[in-house]
Amino acid sequence: MTDKPLSEAERKRYVDGIDKALGLTSPAQGATKPVRDAFVECGFTLVEADLGVRMLESGRYFGFADAATSLRSSGIGGAAMSPIMRTAIEAKARQLEEAGHVKTERAQLAEARRGSKSAGSSKGAGR
């Protein structure tokens, strides 16, 4: 049995359900437009691009490439990632990082480490 691709309306309902479950709100158009456009340029639909922006805003992904790869491998679009798409995602990630639209993977990892260190040190402060 083969799964047929979801219609745009079905994808939107699916994405909205995920957002609601995660407590995410819809992205602000102004600040996220370059990132949303980057997802579209890499072959994602508009609905997938919106989800990708929300994934980045959630702080659970380390940069554009991580979010885009996760989005594509999740199967929401029903398509596998081609080597050409992977290359486009990596190139677009570098462009977005250089332009300052998204944090670099290295910066996000450093923030995550600092956050875990400060959380660990604050636990013992009350003793």
N, C-alpha and C positions, 0 to 999 in steps of 0.2 A: 504494500500500500504506500503510495507516495503522498506526501503532504503538499497541498496546493498553497502557493504563496498567499499571504494575507492581503486583503484589500487595504487601501490607505486608511479607510475609516476603521477597519478592524485593528490595524496597527496602532492608530491613535488611541482607541479604547484600551488596548493592551498596555501601551506606554503610560497612559493616564492612571491605570490601575497600579502599575509598578510605582509611579511617582507618589500616589496616595499612600501606598503601603510603606514607602520609605520616608514619607513626610517631606517630599521635595515639592517646591513650587515651580511654576513655569518660569523660564529664564527671562530676564529683562532684555528687551530687544536691542537697545543701544550698545551696551557693553559686550554682549555676546555675539553680535552680528559677524565679526570677522571669524570667530571660532565656528559658528554655525555654517557660514559660507565655506569654510575649510572642509567640514564634513561633507557637504554637498559636492565640492570639487573632487573629493576622494571617492565619489560614487555612492554615497548614502542618500536616501530619500529625505525629504524635509522633516518627516516625523522622526526618522532615525537621527537626523542631525540635531533636532531638539532634545531627544533623549541623550545624545552624546554630550551636549552642553550641560545638561542636568547631571550627568555622570561626573563630569569634571568639577562642577560646582559642589558635588557631594563631598569632595576631598578624599574619596576612597580610591582614586586612580592616580597614578604617577605620570601625569602629562597626557598630551593629546594622543600620542601613539598608543599608550596603554589603554585609554578609554576607547579609541577607535578599534583597536584589535579585539578588545573584550566585546564591544558592541557587535562586530562582525561575527565573531566566533560564537556569540550567544544564539545565533540562528534566527534572530528576529526578522532579518531580511530574507532568510531562506537561501542565501547564497554563500558559497565558500569564498575565502579570500584568495585572490590570485597573487602571484608574485608582483605583478604590475601594481595592484592595489596596495600591497604592503610597502612597496617603494614609494608610491605617492603619499601614503600616510606618514612615512618617516621623513620625507622631504617637507611636507606641510607642517609637521611637528617642529622641525628646525626653524622654519619661517615664522611660525607663531611665537616660538620661544624668543627668537632674535628680536621680533617686533614688540615683545613684552605683553602679548595677549594672554599667554599662559605661562605658568612657572615651569622651569626645567625639571626634569625628573630628578636630577641631583639636588635641586633646591627643595623639592617636596620631600625627598628622603631625609634630608638634613632636618627639616621642620618636624617630621615624624619622630626622628630620634630625639630632638630637643624636647618635644612634647612628652615622650615616654620617660625621659630622664627627670623632667620637672615634676611629672605626676608621681614618680617613684620617690623623689626627695620630699615632696609635700606630705606624703603619707606618714613619714616618720617625724615630721616637725612638731606634732602635738604631744609627743611622748615626754 
